Amino acid sequence: MTTTPLLQPAVSGTPAGTARPGRRVTDAPTRMFHWLFALSFAGAYATADGEAWRALHVTLGYTLAGLLVFRLVYGLVGPRPAGLGLLWRKVTGAPAWLRSAWAAMRSPTAAPLNWRHGQNLLMGLAILALLVLVLPLTLSGYATYNDWGDVLGGDWIGEVHELFGNTLLVVVLAHVALIAGLSLLRRKNQALPMLTGRIEGNGPDLVPNNRGWLAALLLAAVVGFAAWEWQQAPQGLIPAQLGAGASHVDRDGDDD
């Protein structure tokens, strides 16, 4: 009579009871760019109104421009999953998918529509729109900051800058809503890979090299630029009234 052992050996060299980390699909520089880009735009939009926040607003605008340059260069020389060519191929597949969708609606005998492919197309279009809108947004902001309207006539440059800012906000909100919707539809957090860089499942990593050192350099460059701008600004990047208010609160706390 044979007996079944109670303990089985670990599979593929993974210790028993240890969860597999999944497959890496996004490297550290891409994730660092994503979150720095999101924070810079959110901060720039929040400080768009009010002269007191002008220095911080301009600094964040320059940061967005620098991040765009990094993303374009990294999209050309970085790994294939972060390449701009892959993003472009996703977007250019939209006409073919729309034709398939039209055929599926007109004929019940047509091939089943690949809805997952359509969802990925929407995600790619949103990312491409975010990157494309940054250039006119920052250029119009630079022109507004340097009073080019006085030379070109009128305040239309400032209005153009505001238009691009609001348009980018709409795209950002649509991007967030799409991620939330896909997370509910697929019952899986679609934003998690941009935090961990990994997805569930077995198999080789799509991005073998995480390049954490490059992500650290990108963060250091952004922080260093902000510190340099702080030194250059006569009143710093935070309004003096806000700093005075904080100091007043500290004094009140000390008195207590």
ZIGI-V486333 format. One line per field, one symbol per residue. phi: phi as a letter, one per 20 degrees, with the letter a starting at -180 (. if undefined). psi: psi as a letter, one per 30 degrees, with the letter a starting at -180 (. if undefined). burial: # if it has 24 or more other ideal C-beta (glycine too) atoms within 12 Angstrom, else .. Layout:
BEGIN
phi=???
psi=???
burial=???
END
This chain:
BEGIN
phi=.edeffddffelmegfndfffndedcefffffggfffffffgffffdfdoffeffffffffffgfffffgfffffedefgfeffffffffffefgffffffffffecfeffgeefffffffffffffffffffffffffffffffelfffeenndffffffffffffffffffffffffffffffelbffefffeenccfpeofffcfdflffffffffffffffffffffffgdmedgfffffffffffffffff
psi=klkkkekklkkhgkkkgkkkfakkfkleeeeeeeeeeeeeeeeeefgekkffgeeeeeeeeeeeeeeeeeeeeefefalefgkfeeeeeeeffeeeeeeeeeeeeekfglkkkjeeeeeeeeeeeeeeeeeefeefeeeeeeeeeghffeefklgfeeeeeeeeeeeeeeeeeeeeeeeeeeeeefhkjffeffefglllllllkfjekfheeeeeeeeeeeeeeeeeeeeekegafkkeeeeeeeeeeeeeeee.
burial=.......................###########.###.##.###.##....################.##..##..##.##.#.##..##.....#....................#.###############.###.##.##............##.##..##.###.##..#..##..#.......##.##..###......##..##..##..##.##..##..#.......##..................
END
